[in-house]
Amino acid sequence: MAYTYTGSVHTELLASYADDDPRFRTHDSPNFPERDTVIRETQLLRKLFFPGCWNAPEIVEDETALHEMIEELGDQFCRGIEPYAPECLSRPVDAVLNKLPTIRRQLKQDAEAAYKGDPAATSYVEVIRSYPGVHAMMIHRVAHVLYEYSQPAYARELAEAAKTVTGIDIHPGATVGEYVFIDHGSGVVIGETATIGDWVRLYQEVTLGALHFEEAEDDEQMLKKGYKRHPDIGDNVVIGAGAKILGPISIGDHVSIEANAWVTDDVPAHTNVFIKHPEQTRKPDTKHNG
């Protein structure tokens, strides 16, 4: 392999696996059917994060097998970065590999949030294998590290691969807290400068987007880059399906935003935002009831 990993993350991951409780099936791994509609980076990541759920029981006990999988992932990262850089930069690759135990802890929290936040969820394994929001958060938490280490183009490739599978579009620049659950997920868009707090639940077709764009000073055809244009979402926030939260605004803690709401101003903490629905008018079908 072109990449050689010299860190100790395999030791940390082994300790993490040892701490897992039965909800994650880490120590009792059934033979699940393979799912091959994802890129190689994703295949490796989901095995490293949840080996019991993705047919990788060998790495739970075998440090050599675990180290080899980590090196293969590092090699995949190098190959992804190489077209954008003159050579594989070990710093961003080492950075994301060294954060795998931290990301794994966050993903277990995301799985907990999904299980607790969805009455239809029957087990953690179901959530990990089947929920698009958990898959999207797995890739985003990795892509965000690459973004922070000056690899935005490759990070965006990973984000787009996740979007293809899940329908969830999270820019790798977005900052996401812990225990985040994106339910259903289709059509969710989270912009580059958005921030999301802890215990946030988003439903399908939610947009955390920009309200308008500024032009570059020296080119009226070029939009300005690198400035704050997306919302900040506090802790313990629920945003209903189809809601649009637009602009560099602040949504406080413990806020509930109803489905299809259009929010362009700050919302203080402990507030419910809802649409005043018009009365429905119903007429009997005389053709079938006469």
Secondary structure, DSSP 8 states (H G I E B T S, - for coil): ------SSHHHHHHHHHHH--GGG-TTS--------SS-HHHHHHHHHH-TTTTT-THHHH-HHHHHHHHHHHHHHHHHHHGGGSSS--HHHHHHHHHTHHHHHHHHHHHHHHHHHH-TT---HHHHHHH-HHHHHHHHHHHHHHHHHTT-HHHHHHHHHHHHHHHS-EE-TT-EE-SS-EE-S-TT-EE-TT-EE-SS-EE-TT-EEE-S---EETTEEEEE--SS--S-EE-SS-EE-TT-EEESS-EE-SS-EE-TT-EE-S-B-SS-EE------------HHHH-
